[in-house]
Amino acid sequence: MKIIQITDNHLGAPDERIGGLSPINRLEKCVEDINSSHSDAAFCVFTGDITDAGKPEAYQAFAKILDTMTPPKFLLVGNHDHREQMCSVFPELDRDENGFIQGYLRRDEGDFLFLDTLDPGYHWGRYCEPRRRWLSNRLKEAGDRPVYLFMHHPPFDVGLPSLDILGLQDKEAFADILSCHKNIRHLFFGHVHRPIAGSWLGIPFTTMKGTNHAVAFDFSAPGYVPYSHESPTYAVILIDHSRVLVHFHDYLDQSKIVINDDGDRVFALTGKKI
């Protein structure tokens, strides 16, 4: 099974630049690359911050780009998004009984849960009691089936002070729910604009750069989030009964093919020069 993850697009109005870059142009190139190389994906997940300020015209621009995308799509809400504006443009979005943009997909490979961590008016995330109740019910329904979680905010500190103050605020309550379920196979999130992998509570996790700007690799605490113009990324996720593989693809990277000192390529399968 192949899944595509895209995160932190930060779209504005059609001609608007964010962080000195054109988020619409960079997302269009991302979708073109996915359609060319990964049209066989089971689905694509956008893990939040689809827009930079929740503007209706930004969601409308996003909808036009989605119309060109081959795989099915799931959309998550991030701290730069506006829940009602997003749903007005995408009325088909799954919403739980309390109006949060939450849903799930059951496949032979497992249950895929899509969470809403938006706390309106704030850049940090929140996962309140009604949302936690929804998640707990979905995890109980999954039983022994593998579970894959997708969310915007990380539910733990990632070691970068400028980002950790903007993470999920009710981390302990969220952790208490997951600690009761041993079948969570992987956690995918966005928000931090950095490629990070590891494990938390024994759960493997991955996150990555957005399609517009990245966040600089800075372990100090500057008091602001420093943007950088690193190459944007999307993830190609491969799942089977024994593995979860996450490949990060810098789709605008122009690096040349590496050759050895003799100027010859090396054929990877045999080691023979070609």
PyMOL commands that set and color helices and strands:
alter all, ss='L'
color gray80, all
select helices_A, chain A and resi 23-37+56-66+83-89+129-142+161-164+171-179
alter helices_A, ss='H'
color red, helices_A
select strands_A, chain A and resi 2-6+43-47+73-76+103-107+110-114+147-151+184-189+196-200+203-207+214-215+227-228+234-239+244-249
alter strands_A, ss='S'
color yellow, strands_A
deselect
rebuild
show_as cartoon
